[in-house]
């Protein structure tokens, strides 16, 4: 090496082996096809097609105009934490002290904070399989060990107390749940959650509950884990229900004895969440905004029903009825046992972008694909016709 030439530092072991988030590869291919002039129906990315509600946008503009752009406390403004606390009371009848609420840069930051606060390197974290792809990477980035917990269609693709007890080992520290779940859209009942929490308490472990889709439930009200389980870490976000993905704002509810340590972690790891986004998010709880959002939930339910009617005739079996979020997880083995190849073929031949199940399950993902119903009913029916022709 010539004198003065910089060395090329080696990558970490984690960086060398981290899996791709396959849905983003599909999105990139779909966007390239659009640039070439093709009409693509996007059913791959978990992002609502609804715009951010107008009152939120107006509040964000006003915050910028007022120069509301300086740091807030690392755990967020008191005003927003009180607004979230009031929403838990209104929506769930839950008394949540605003001091236990920590505002974060999206739900991803909240999960990372929860793992940093509650899990040591080398300890194991149980993750439902199938489950959100990035959770495995969050755990591994912490230096902990992600352990897949197979969940079955007959149980709604959700863990049971028995399955968690059977999988819990000497090195297990936590279980990370989701309700409604990504990619299945299924919910974990409050009764089953209570039994799971008891199993984990007996073992001195930690329950982390991802509730970022909890306000998007169709058939029955979803009761937050914050109602009744003060030792469960609850994660939520403004991204999905409030249609604020790009604002990068989430929150977590932590046990009382976690408050100061999590604030210190946030100070060091993230400094503070977006000031402008926090100010704008106050309008997310306004009655006008809530009425609009509930209309959108009803629209999502109609979209789900369109696909539930169409998919069986396309050889795509829905083994567990989705109860919320905006996803359907479908068995695609009638068309082979390689969902990645199938999604690539469907994109090429039908102009419909879907996500292979391998993003969500290292063990059985090749048998499944995920459909995000983030398009209008008209476009969903068109997608079904394109799939019919291709399959």
Secondary structure, DSSP 8 states (H G I E B T S, - for coil): --TT--------HHHHH----HHHHHHHHHHHHHHTT---EE-SS---SS---HHHHHHHHHHHHTT--S---TT--HHHHHHHHHHHHHHH-----GGGEEEESHHHHHHHHHHHHH--TT-EEEEEES--HHHHHHHHHTT-EEEEEE--GGGTT---HHHHHHH--TTEEEEEEESS-TTT-----HHHHHHHHHHHHHTT-EEEEE-TTTT-BSSS----TTTT-TTSEEEEESSTTTT-GGG--EEEE--GGGHHHHHHHHHHHTS---HHHHHHHGGGGSHHHHHHHHHHHHHHHHHHHHHHHHHGGGT-B--S---BTTEEEEE-GGG-S-HHHHHHHHHHHH-EE-EEGGGT-TTTGGGEEEEE--S-HHHHHHHHHHHHHH-
